[in-house]
Amino acid sequence: MLPVILSRLIASRAAVKGQLKALQGAMKAGQSQMHNVQLNIRVLDARQRALKIATNAIYGFTGATTSPLYVSALANTVLRLGTFFYAAILNSWISGPLLWRMRQA
């Protein structure tokens, strides 16, 4: 049951982030009314953050040894994946924009 809930939360957040990106693109292109788009962007951003918090809370709950839903393997997997993606993003940023900014100086 827990993997199904987590999968749905993650898929929902991805969908909301896609809608958010589309609205931001429409706003930059000037294809819609600014006030409505800005309001929708704020609503979608709040929604994706809420989904992120809910997902993280479930992961944290499964990693707490005092939790009735303690699942060490799941918590460890999430930790390893998070660490991997954090390192990948950091390395990408260091070798990309940071390097470009150093060249500009």
N, CA, C and O atoms as a GROMACS GRO file, in nm:
protein
  420
    1MET      N    1   0.081  -0.119   0.000
    1MET     CA    2   0.000   0.000   0.000
    1MET      C    3   0.086   0.127   0.000
    1MET      O    4   0.057   0.222  -0.072
    2LEU      N    5   0.192   0.127   0.080
    2LEU     CA    6   0.278   0.244   0.090
    2LEU      C    7   0.346   0.279  -0.042
    2LEU      O    8   0.349   0.397  -0.078
    3PRO      N    9   0.399   0.182  -0.116
    3PRO     CA   10   0.457   0.217  -0.246
    3PRO      C   11   0.355   0.279  -0.342
    3PRO      O   12   0.390   0.366  -0.422
    4VAL      N   13   0.231   0.235  -0.335
    4VAL     CA   14   0.127   0.291  -0.422
    4VAL      C   15   0.102   0.437  -0.385
    4VAL      O   16   0.092   0.523  -0.473
    5ILE      N   17   0.092   0.464  -0.256
    5ILE     CA   18   0.069   0.601  -0.211
    5ILE      C   19   0.186   0.692  -0.254
    5ILE      O   20   0.165   0.801  -0.306
    6LEU      N   21   0.307   0.645  -0.230
    6LEU     CA   22   0.424   0.724  -0.267
    6LEU      C   23   0.432   0.746  -0.418
    6LEU      O   24   0.465   0.856  -0.463
    7SER      N   25   0.403   0.644  -0.495
    7SER     CA   26   0.404   0.657  -0.641
    7SER      C   27   0.304   0.761  -0.688
    7SER      O   28   0.333   0.841  -0.777
    8ARG      N   29   0.186   0.760  -0.628
    8ARG     CA   30   0.083   0.856  -0.666
    8ARG      C   31   0.121   0.998  -0.626
    8ARG      O   32   0.098   1.093  -0.702
    9LEU      N   33   0.180   1.013  -0.508
    9LEU     CA   34   0.225   1.145  -0.465
    9LEU      C   35   0.332   1.199  -0.559
    9LEU      O   36   0.327   1.316  -0.600
   10ILE      N   37   0.428   1.115  -0.593
   10ILE     CA   38   0.537   1.156  -0.681
   10ILE      C   39   0.484   1.188  -0.821
   10ILE      O   40   0.524   1.288  -0.880
   11ALA      N   41   0.394   1.105  -0.873
   11ALA     CA   42   0.336   1.130  -1.005
   11ALA      C   43   0.253   1.258  -1.005
   11ALA      O   44   0.256   1.335  -1.101
   12SER      N   45   0.179   1.280  -0.897
   12SER     CA   46   0.098   1.402  -0.888
   12SER      C   47   0.186   1.525  -0.885
   12SER      O   48   0.155   1.626  -0.949
   13ARG      N   49   0.294   1.519  -0.810
   13ARG     CA   50   0.384   1.634  -0.804
   13ARG      C   51   0.446   1.660  -0.940
   13ARG      O   52   0.458   1.776  -0.982
   14ALA      N   53   0.486   1.556  -1.010
   14ALA     CA   54   0.544   1.573  -1.144
   14ALA      C   55   0.443   1.638  -1.238
   14ALA      O   56   0.480   1.725  -1.317
   15ALA      N   57   0.317   1.597  -1.230
   15ALA     CA   58   0.213   1.655  -1.315
   15ALA      C   59   0.193   1.803  -1.282
   15ALA      O   60   0.181   1.886  -1.373
   16VAL      N   61   0.189   1.835  -1.154
   16VAL     CA   62   0.170   1.975  -1.113
   16VAL      C   63   0.289   2.060  -1.157
   16VAL      O   64   0.272   2.173  -1.202
   17LYS      N   65   0.409   2.005  -1.143
   17LYS     CA   66   0.527   2.079  -1.187
   17LYS      C   67   0.525   2.102  -1.338
   17LYS      O   68   0.571   2.206  -1.385
   18GLY      N   69   0.472   2.006  -1.414
   18GLY     CA   70   0.457   2.023  -1.558
   18GLY      C   71   0.360   2.135  -1.591
   18GLY      O   72   0.385   2.216  -1.680
   19GLN      N   73   0.248   2.140  -1.518
   19GLN     CA   74   0.150   2.247  -1.538
   19GLN      C   75   0.212   2.382  -1.501
   19GLN      O   76   0.190   2.482  -1.569
   20LEU      N   77   0.288   2.384  -1.395
   20LEU     CA   78   0.354   2.505  -1.348
   20LEU      C   79   0.451   2.556  -1.454
   20LEU      O   80   0.454   2.675  -1.485
   21LYS      N   81   0.530   2.467  -1.508
   21LYS     CA   82   0.627   2.504  -1.612
   21LYS      C   83   0.557   2.559  -1.736
   21LYS      O   84   0.602   2.656  -1.795
   22ALA      N   85   0.446   2.497  -1.774
   22ALA     CA   86   0.370   2.544  -1.891
   22ALA      C   87   0.315   2.684  -1.867
   22ALA      O   88   0.320   2.769  -1.956
   23LEU      N   89   0.262   2.709  -1.748
   23LEU     CA   90   0.210   2.842  -1.715
   23LEU      C   91   0.320   2.946  -1.713
   23LEU      O   92   0.302   3.058  -1.760
   24GLN      N   93   0.435   2.910  -1.659
   24GLN     CA   94   0.546   3.003  -1.655
   24GLN      C   95   0.593   3.036  -1.797
   24GLN      O   96   0.630   3.150  -1.826
   25GLY      N   97   0.591   2.937  -1.884
   25GLY     CA   98   0.627   2.961  -2.023
   25GLY      C   99   0.527   3.051  -2.093
   25GLY      O  100   0.565   3.138  -2.171
   26ALA      N  101   0.400   3.030  -2.065
   26ALA     CA  102   0.296   3.114  -2.125
   26ALA      C  103   0.307   3.257  -2.075
   26ALA      O  104   0.285   3.352  -2.151
   27MET      N  105   0.342   3.273  -1.949
   27MET     CA  106   0.357   3.407  -1.893
   27MET      C  107   0.475   3.478  -1.958
   27MET      O  108   0.465   3.597  -1.991
   28LYS      N  109   0.586   3.409  -1.977
   28LYS     CA  110   0.703   3.469  -2.039
   28LYS      C  111   0.675   3.506  -2.184
   28LYS      O  112   0.725   3.607  -2.234
   29ALA      N  113   0.594   3.425  -2.250
   29ALA     CA  114   0.562   3.452  -2.390
   29ALA      C  115   0.453   3.558  -2.404
   29ALA      O  116   0.424   3.604  -2.514
   30GLY      N  117   0.393   3.596  -2.291
   30GLY     CA  118   0.288   3.698  -2.293
   30GLY      C  119   0.160   3.651  -2.357
   30GLY      O  120   0.087   3.731  -2.417
   31GLN      N  121   0.130   3.522  -2.346
   31GLN     CA  122   0.014   3.464  -2.412
   31GLN      C  123  -0.110   3.462  -2.324
   31GLN      O  124  -0.213   3.407  -2.365
   32SER      N  125  -0.104   3.518  -2.206
   32SER     CA  126  -0.221   3.513  -2.119
   32SER      C  127  -0.224   3.634  -2.026
   32SER      O  128  -0.127   3.710  -2.018
   33GLN      N  129  -0.336   3.649  -1.957
   33GLN     CA  130  -0.351   3.760  -1.865
   33GLN      C  131  -0.260   3.739  -1.745
   33GLN      O  132  -0.262   3.633  -1.683
   34MET      N  133  -0.182   3.840  -1.715
   34MET     CA  134  -0.079   3.829  -1.612
   34MET      C  135  -0.135   3.796  -1.473
   34MET      O  136  -0.082   3.708  -1.405
   35HIS      N  137  -0.242   3.863  -1.432
   35HIS     CA  138  -0.292   3.843  -1.296
   35HIS      C  139  -0.339   3.698  -1.274
   35HIS      O  140  -0.304   3.636  -1.174
   36ASN      N  141  -0.418   3.646  -1.367
   36ASN     CA  142  -0.467   3.509  -1.354
   36ASN      C  143  -0.353   3.408  -1.357
   36ASN      O  144  -0.353   3.311  -1.281
   37VAL      N  145  -0.257   3.431  -1.444
   37VAL     CA  146  -0.144   3.338  -1.455
   37VAL      C  147  -0.060   3.342  -1.327
   37VAL      O  148  -0.020   3.237  -1.277
   38GLN      N  149  -0.034   3.460  -1.275
   38GLN     CA  150   0.044   3.471  -1.152
   38GLN      C  151  -0.026   3.401  -1.036
   38GLN      O  152   0.039   3.334  -0.955
   39LEU      N  153  -0.156   3.416  -1.027
   39LEU     CA  154  -0.233   3.349  -0.922
   39LEU      C  155  -0.226   3.197  -0.938
   39LEU      O  156  -0.205   3.125  -0.841
   40ASN      N  157  -0.244   3.150  -1.060
   40ASN     CA  158  -0.237   3.005  -1.086
   40ASN      C  159  -0.098   2.951  -1.057
   40ASN      O  160  -0.085   2.839  -1.007
   41ILE      N  161   0.004   3.028  -1.089
   41ILE     CA  162   0.141   2.984  -1.061
   41ILE      C  163   0.161   2.969  -0.911
   41ILE      O  164   0.221   2.871  -0.867
   42ARG      N  165   0.112   3.063  -0.834
   42ARG     CA  166   0.126   3.055  -0.688
   42ARG      C  167   0.050   2.935  -0.633
   42ARG      O  168   0.099   2.867  -0.543
   43VAL      N  169  -0.069   2.910  -0.686
   43VAL     CA  170  -0.149   2.795  -0.639
   43VAL      C  171  -0.079   2.664  -0.674
   43VAL      O  172  -0.069   2.574  -0.589
   44LEU      N  173  -0.031   2.652  -0.797
   44LEU     CA  174   0.036   2.528  -0.838
   44LEU      C  175   0.166   2.507  -0.761
   44LEU      O  176   0.200   2.395  -0.725
   45ASP      N  177   0.239   2.615  -0.736
   45ASP     CA  178   0.363   2.602  -0.662
   45ASP      C  179   0.334   2.556  -0.519
   45ASP      O  180   0.406   2.470  -0.465
   46ALA      N  181   0.230   2.611  -0.458
   46ALA     CA  182   0.192   2.568  -0.323
   46ALA      C  183   0.150   2.421  -0.324
   46ALA      O  184   0.181   2.347  -0.230
   47ARG      N  185   0.079   2.380  -0.428
   47ARG     CA  186   0.034   2.241  -0.437
   47ARG      C  187   0.152   2.145  -0.451
   47ARG      O  188   0.155   2.041  -0.385
   48GLN      N  189   0.249   2.179  -0.536
   48GLN     CA  190   0.363   2.089  -0.554
   48GLN      C  191   0.448   2.084  -0.428
   48GLN      O  192   0.505   1.980  -0.396
   49ARG      N  193   0.456   2.195  -0.355
   49ARG     CA  194   0.531   2.194  -0.229
   49ARG      C  195   0.460   2.107  -0.125
   49ARG      O  196   0.525   2.036  -0.048
   50ALA      N  197   0.328   2.114  -0.121
   50ALA     CA  198   0.252   2.031  -0.027
   50ALA      C  199   0.271   1.883  -0.059
   50ALA      O  200   0.285   1.801   0.032
   51LEU      N  201   0.270   1.848  -0.186
   51LEU     CA  202   0.294   1.709  -0.226
   51LEU      C  203   0.435   1.665  -0.187
   51LEU      O  204   0.456   1.552  -0.144
   52LYS      N  205   0.530   1.755  -0.203
   52LYS     CA  206   0.669   1.723  -0.165
   52LYS      C  207   0.678   1.699  -0.015
   52LYS      O  208   0.742   1.604   0.029
   53ILE      N  209   0.615   1.784   0.064
   53ILE     CA  210   0.619   1.770   0.210
   53ILE      C  211   0.552   1.639   0.252
   53ILE      O  212   0.603   1.569   0.340
   54ALA      N  213   0.438   1.606   0.191
   54ALA     CA  214   0.369   1.482   0.224
   54ALA      C  215   0.456   1.361   0.191
   54ALA      O  216   0.465   1.267   0.270
   55THR      N  217   0.520   1.363   0.076
   55THR     CA  218   0.608   1.253   0.036
   55THR      C  219   0.726   1.241   0.132
   55THR      O  220   0.759   1.131   0.176
   56ASN      N  221   0.789   1.354   0.163
   56ASN     CA  222   0.904   1.351   0.255
   56ASN      C  223   0.863   1.304   0.394
   56ASN      O  224   0.940   1.234   0.461
   57ALA      N  225   0.743   1.341   0.437
   57ALA     CA  226   0.696   1.298   0.568
   57ALA      C  227   0.678   1.146   0.573
   57ALA      O  228   0.711   1.082   0.673
   58ILE      N  229   0.627   1.090   0.466
   58ILE     CA  230   0.611   0.944   0.462
   58ILE      C  231   0.747   0.876   0.463
   58ILE      O  232   0.767   0.777   0.534
   59TYR      N  233   0.840   0.929   0.385
   59TYR     CA  234   0.976   0.872   0.388
   59TYR      C  235   1.036   0.882   0.526
   59TYR      O  236   1.097   0.787   0.575
   60GLY      N  237   1.020   0.998   0.591
   60GLY     CA  238   1.073   1.015   0.725
   60GLY      C  239   1.008   0.923   0.825
   60GLY      O  240   1.074   0.869   0.914
   61PHE      N  241   0.878   0.904   0.810
   61PHE     CA  242   0.804   0.817   0.901
   61PHE      C  243   0.850   0.672   0.888
   61PHE      O  244   0.854   0.599   0.987
   62THR      N  245   0.884   0.631   0.767
   62THR     CA  246   0.932   0.493   0.749
   62THR      C  247   1.075   0.476   0.798
   62THR      O  248   1.120   0.363   0.819
   63GLY      N  249   1.147   0.587   0.817
   63GLY     CA  250   1.285   0.579   0.861
   63GLY      C  251   1.303   0.595   1.011
   63GLY      O  252   1.413   0.571   1.062
   64ALA      N  253   1.199   0.634   1.082
   64ALA     CA  254   1.209   0.652   1.227
   64ALA      C  255   1.196   0.518   1.297
   64ALA      O  256   1.097   0.447   1.279
   65THR      N  257   1.295   0.483   1.375
   65THR     CA  258   1.293   0.351   1.441
   65THR      C  259   1.178   0.336   1.539
   65THR      O  260   1.138   0.224   1.570
   66THR      N  261   1.124   0.445   1.588
   66THR     CA  262   1.010   0.438   1.680
   66THR      C  263   0.876   0.435   1.607
   66THR      O  264   0.770   0.425   1.670
   67SER      N  265   0.880   0.444   1.476
   67SER     CA  266   0.757   0.447   1.396
   67SER      C  267   0.696   0.308   1.383
   67SER      O  268   0.768   0.209   1.368
   68PRO      N  269   0.563   0.299   1.387
   68PRO     CA  270   0.499   0.169   1.364
   68PRO      C  271   0.514   0.122   1.219
   68PRO      O  272   0.492   0.004   1.190
   69LEU      N  273   0.550   0.214   1.129
   69LEU     CA  274   0.572   0.178   0.989
   69LEU      C  275   0.720   0.182   0.952
   69LEU      O  276   0.755   0.210   0.837
   70TYR      N  277   0.806   0.153   1.047
   70TYR     CA  278   0.950   0.154   1.022
   70TYR      C  279   0.986   0.050   0.917
   70TYR      O  280   0.960  -0.069   0.935
   71VAL      N  281   1.045   0.097   0.808
   71VAL     CA  282   1.091   0.009   0.700
   71VAL      C  283   1.232   0.055   0.665
   71VAL      O  284   1.251   0.144   0.582
   72SER      N  285   1.328  -0.006   0.727
   72SER     CA  286   1.467   0.034   0.712
   72SER      C  287   1.513   0.034   0.566
   72SER      O  288   1.581   0.126   0.522
   73ALA      N  289   1.475  -0.069   0.492
   73ALA     CA  290   1.519  -0.079   0.352
   73ALA      C  291   1.467   0.039   0.270
   73ALA      O  292   1.541   0.094   0.188
   74LEU      N  293   1.342   0.077   0.292
   74LEU     CA  294   1.286   0.190   0.218
   74LEU      C  295   1.357   0.320   0.256
   74LEU      O  296   1.393   0.398   0.169
   75ALA      N  297   1.377   0.342   0.384
   75ALA     CA  298   1.444   0.464   0.430
   75ALA      C  299   1.587   0.471   0.376
   75ALA      O  300   1.632   0.577   0.334
   76ASN      N  301   1.658   0.359   0.378
   76ASN     CA  302   1.794   0.356   0.326
   76ASN      C  303   1.799   0.380   0.176
   76ASN      O  304   1.888   0.450   0.127
   77THR      N  305   1.705   0.324   0.105
   77THR     CA  306   1.699   0.345  -0.040
   77THR      C  307   1.674   0.491  -0.072
   77THR      O  308   1.739   0.548  -0.160
   78VAL      N  309   1.580   0.551  -0.001
   78VAL     CA  310   1.550   0.693  -0.024
   78VAL      C  311   1.672   0.778   0.008
   78VAL      O  312   1.704   0.870  -0.067
   79LEU      N  313   1.740   0.748   0.116
   79LEU     CA  314   1.860   0.823   0.153
   79LEU      C  315   1.967   0.811   0.045
   79LEU      O  316   2.028   0.911   0.007
   80ARG      N  317   1.989   0.691  -0.002
   80ARG     CA  318   2.093   0.671  -0.106
   80ARG      C  319   2.056   0.741  -0.236
   80ARG      O  320   2.141   0.804  -0.300
   81LEU      N  321   1.930   0.729  -0.276
   81LEU     CA  322   1.888   0.797  -0.399
   81LEU      C  323   1.898   0.948  -0.384
   81LEU      O  324   1.943   1.017  -0.476
   82GLY      N  325   1.855   1.000  -0.270
   82GLY     CA  326   1.865   1.143  -0.246
   82GLY      C  327   2.009   1.191  -0.251
   82GLY      O  328   2.038   1.295  -0.310
   83THR      N  329   2.098   1.116  -0.189
   83THR     CA  330   2.240   1.151  -0.189
   83THR      C  331   2.296   1.146  -0.331
   83THR      O  332   2.372   1.234  -0.371
   84PHE      N  333   2.258   1.044  -0.406
   84PHE     CA  334   2.305   1.031  -0.544
   84PHE      C  335   2.260   1.150  -0.629
   84PHE      O  336   2.340   1.210  -0.700
   85PHE      N  337   2.130   1.184  -0.620
   85PHE     CA  338   2.079   1.294  -0.702
   85PHE      C  339   2.136   1.428  -0.657
   85PHE      O  340   2.162   1.515  -0.740
   86TYR      N  341   2.154   1.446  -0.527
   86TYR     CA  342   2.214   1.569  -0.476
   86TYR      C  343   2.355   1.585  -0.532
   86TYR      O  344   2.392   1.693  -0.579
   87ALA      N  345   2.433   1.478  -0.528
   87ALA     CA  346   2.570   1.482  -0.580
   87ALA      C  347   2.570   1.509  -0.730
   87ALA      O  348   2.653   1.586  -0.780
   88ALA      N  349   2.478   1.446  -0.802
   88ALA     CA  350   2.471   1.467  -0.948
   88ALA      C  351   2.436   1.612  -0.981
   88ALA      O  352   2.494   1.671  -1.072
   89ILE      N  353   2.342   1.668  -0.908
   89ILE     CA  354   2.304   1.808  -0.932
   89ILE      C  355   2.419   1.900  -0.896
   89ILE      O  356   2.449   1.994  -0.970
   90LEU      N  357   2.482   1.875  -0.784
   90LEU     CA  358   2.595   1.958  -0.742
   90LEU      C  359   2.708   1.952  -0.844
   90LEU      O  360   2.763   2.056  -0.880
   91ASN      N  361   2.742   1.833  -0.890
   91ASN     CA  362   2.848   1.819  -0.990
   91ASN      C  363   2.811   1.887  -1.120
   91ASN      O  364   2.895   1.949  -1.184
   92SER      N  365   2.686   1.876  -1.159
   92SER     CA  366   2.639   1.942  -1.281
   92SER      C  367   2.650   2.093  -1.267
   92SER      O  368   2.692   2.162  -1.361
   93TRP      N  369   2.612   2.145  -1.152
   93TRP     CA  370   2.616   2.288  -1.130
   93TRP      C  371   2.760   2.339  -1.126
   93TRP      O  372   2.791   2.444  -1.182
   94ILE      N  373   2.848   2.262  -1.060
   94ILE     CA  374   2.988   2.304  -1.051
   94ILE      C  375   3.054   2.302  -1.188
   94ILE      O  376   3.129   2.394  -1.222
   95SER      N  377   3.029   2.199  -1.266
   95SER     CA  378   3.094   2.188  -1.396
   95SER      C  379   3.025   2.274  -1.502
   95SER      O  380   3.083   2.299  -1.608
   96GLY      N  381   2.902   2.318  -1.475
   96GLY     CA  382   2.829   2.400  -1.573
   96GLY      C  383   2.834   2.547  -1.540
   96GLY      O  384   2.931   2.615  -1.575
   97PRO      N  385   2.731   2.600  -1.473
   97PRO     CA  386   2.722   2.744  -1.449
   97PRO      C  387   2.840   2.802  -1.372
   97PRO      O  388   2.885   2.912  -1.404
   98LEU      N  389   2.890   2.731  -1.270
   98LEU     CA  390   3.000   2.786  -1.194
   98LEU      C  391   3.123   2.800  -1.281
   98LEU      O  392   3.192   2.902  -1.276
   99LEU      N  393   3.152   2.699  -1.360
   99LEU     CA  394   3.266   2.705  -1.451
   99LEU      C  395   3.249   2.817  -1.552
   99LEU      O  396   3.345   2.887  -1.583
  100TRP      N  397   3.126   2.834  -1.604
  100TRP     CA  398   3.099   2.940  -1.700
  100TRP      C  399   3.122   3.077  -1.637
  100TRP      O  400   3.180   3.166  -1.700
  101ARG      N  401   3.075   3.094  -1.512
  101ARG     CA  402   3.094   3.222  -1.444
  101ARG      C  403   3.242   3.249  -1.418
  101ARG      O  404   3.286   3.364  -1.424
  102MET      N  405   3.318   3.145  -1.389
  102MET     CA  406   3.462   3.164  -1.365
  102MET      C  407   3.531   3.207  -1.494
  102MET      O  408   3.625   3.286  -1.491
  103ARG      N  409   3.486   3.156  -1.607
  103ARG     CA  410   3.544   3.194  -1.735
  103ARG      C  411   3.514   3.339  -1.770
  103ARG      O  412   3.594   3.406  -1.836
  104GLN      N  413   3.397   3.387  -1.725
  104GLN     CA  414   3.356   3.523  -1.754
  104GLN      C  415   3.436   3.625  -1.675
  104GLN      O  416   3.449   3.740  -1.718
  105ALA      N  417   3.490   3.585  -1.560
  105ALA     CA  418   3.561   3.678  -1.472
  105ALA      C  419   3.697   3.717  -1.525
  105ALA      O  420   3.769   3.795  -1.462
   0.00000   0.00000   0.00000
